[in-house]
Amino acid sequence: EQFPIVKELLGLLAISKYEIDGFEADDIIGSLAKYAEKNEIEVYILTGDKDALQLASENIHVVITKKGVTETAIYDYKKFVEDFGVTPTQFIDVKGLMGDKSDNIPGVPGVGEKTAYKLIQTYGSVEEVLKNIDNISGKKLKENLENFREQAIF
């Protein structure tokens, strides 16, 4: 019931809106942001969806809302790496390992956020983690990585 009001408001403010049947808003936002980046246009994405962080780059700034909209954090490539210790593209691999229920990503059982970040920081990607299973400590972790490797690569 809010969408018609927002659409009308955007029209009154002469702000462009994009809708494509069969595509989610985050997919459209990502495509537009990457297009703008290729054309050297600086982009700011205001969202509460942390999935958008994978778009952070030199020209794409992701503004994450916290506590409603009273607090925000602005991420570009450098800030993302400083705060998370991985690159924005590696963030996808972290999610593949730890899972994300909101996005229906099962992840690897027993791999939480700390372990996922540590593995990606050490090996660089899910593929490299899986290639180096023998070098990883923890019997149960090794077993889960081996048994649920398909869930880690989504």
C-alpha positions in Angstrom: 0.0 0.0 0.0 3.0 2.3 0.4 4.3 1.8 -3.2 1.7 3.8 -5.0 2.3 6.8 -2.6 6.1 6.5 -3.1 5.7 6.3 -6.9 3.5 9.4 -6.9 5.9 11.3 -4.7 8.8 10.4 -7.0 6.9 11.6 -10.0 6.1 14.9 -8.2 9.7 15.3 -7.4 10.8 14.5 -10.9 12.9 11.6 -9.7 13.3 8.7 -12.1 12.0 5.3 -11.1 12.8 2.0 -12.7 10.7 -1.2 -12.6 11.3 -4.3 -14.6 9.0 -7.3 -14.4 10.7 -10.4 -13.0 13.6 -8.5 -11.4 14.0 -7.5 -7.8 14.8 -3.9 -6.9 18.4 -4.9 -5.7 19.2 -6.4 -9.1 18.1 -3.2 -10.9 20.0 -1.0 -8.4 23.1 -3.1 -8.9 22.9 -3.0 -12.7 22.3 0.8 -12.7 25.1 1.4 -10.2 27.6 -0.7 -12.3 26.5 1.1 -15.5 27.0 4.5 -13.8 30.4 3.3 -12.5 31.5 2.3 -16.0 30.6 5.8 -17.1 32.6 7.4 -14.2 29.5 8.6 -12.4 29.7 8.7 -8.6 26.9 6.6 -7.1 25.3 6.6 -3.6 23.0 3.8 -2.7 20.9 4.3 0.5 19.7 1.0 1.8 19.2 -1.2 4.9 20.1 -4.3 2.8 23.7 -5.3 3.6 23.8 -7.4 0.4 24.4 -4.1 -1.4 27.8 -3.9 0.2 29.2 -6.1 -2.5 28.7 -3.2 -4.9 31.0 -0.9 -2.9 33.9 0.5 -5.0 35.8 3.7 -5.6 32.8 5.3 -7.3 29.9 3.3 -5.7 29.2 4.4 -2.1 26.8 2.2 -0.1 25.0 4.0 2.7 23.7 1.5 5.2 21.0 2.6 7.5 21.3 1.6 11.2 18.7 2.0 13.9 16.0 3.0 11.4 17.4 5.9 9.5 18.9 7.9 12.4 22.3 6.4 11.9 24.1 5.5 8.7 27.5 4.1 7.7 29.0 5.0 4.3 31.1 2.3 2.6 33.3 2.6 -0.5 35.9 0.0 -1.4 38.5 1.2 1.1 36.1 1.6 4.0 34.6 -1.8 3.4 38.1 -3.5 3.4 39.1 -1.6 6.6 35.9 -2.6 8.4 35.4 -6.2 7.2 38.9 -7.4 6.3 37.8 -8.7 2.9 37.0 -7.1 -0.4 33.3 -6.5 -1.4 33.5 -9.4 -3.9 34.9 -11.7 -1.2 31.8 -10.7 0.9 29.8 -13.0 -1.4 32.1 -15.9 -0.5 31.7 -15.1 3.2 27.9 -15.3 2.9 28.3 -18.6 1.0 30.2 -20.1 3.9 28.1 -18.8 6.8 24.8 -18.7 5.0 22.1 -16.1 5.1 18.5 -17.1 5.9 17.0 -13.8 4.5 18.5 -14.7 1.0 17.9 -18.5 1.3 21.6 -19.2 1.3 22.1 -22.3 3.5 25.8 -22.0 4.1 28.0 -24.7 5.7 26.7 -26.0 9.0 28.9 -25.0 11.9 30.5 -22.1 10.0 29.6 -18.8 11.6 30.5 -15.2 10.8 34.0 -15.2 12.5 35.0 -18.5 10.9 33.7 -17.5 7.4 35.7 -14.2 7.5 38.8 -16.0 8.8 38.7 -18.6 6.1 38.2 -16.0 3.3 40.9 -13.8 4.7 43.3 -16.7 4.8 42.5 -18.4 1.5 40.9 -15.6 -0.6 37.8 -17.4 -2.0 35.5 -20.3 -1.3 37.2 -22.3 -4.1 40.6 -21.9 -2.5 39.1 -22.8 0.9 37.8 -26.0 -0.6 41.1 -26.7 -2.3 42.9 -26.3 1.0 40.6 -28.4 3.2 43.6 -30.5 4.4 45.3 -27.4 5.7 42.3 -26.3 7.8 42.3 -27.2 11.5 39.2 -28.7 13.1 37.9 -32.2 12.2 34.3 -31.2 12.2 34.9 -28.0 10.2 36.8 -30.1 7.6 34.0 -32.6 7.4 31.3 -30.0 7.0 33.3 -28.1 4.3 33.7 -31.4 2.5 30.1 -32.6 2.9 28.5 -29.3 2.2 30.8 -27.9 -0.4 27.9 -27.3 -2.9 26.2 -25.1 -0.3 29.3 -23.0 0.0 29.4 -22.3 -3.7 26.1 -20.8 -4.5 
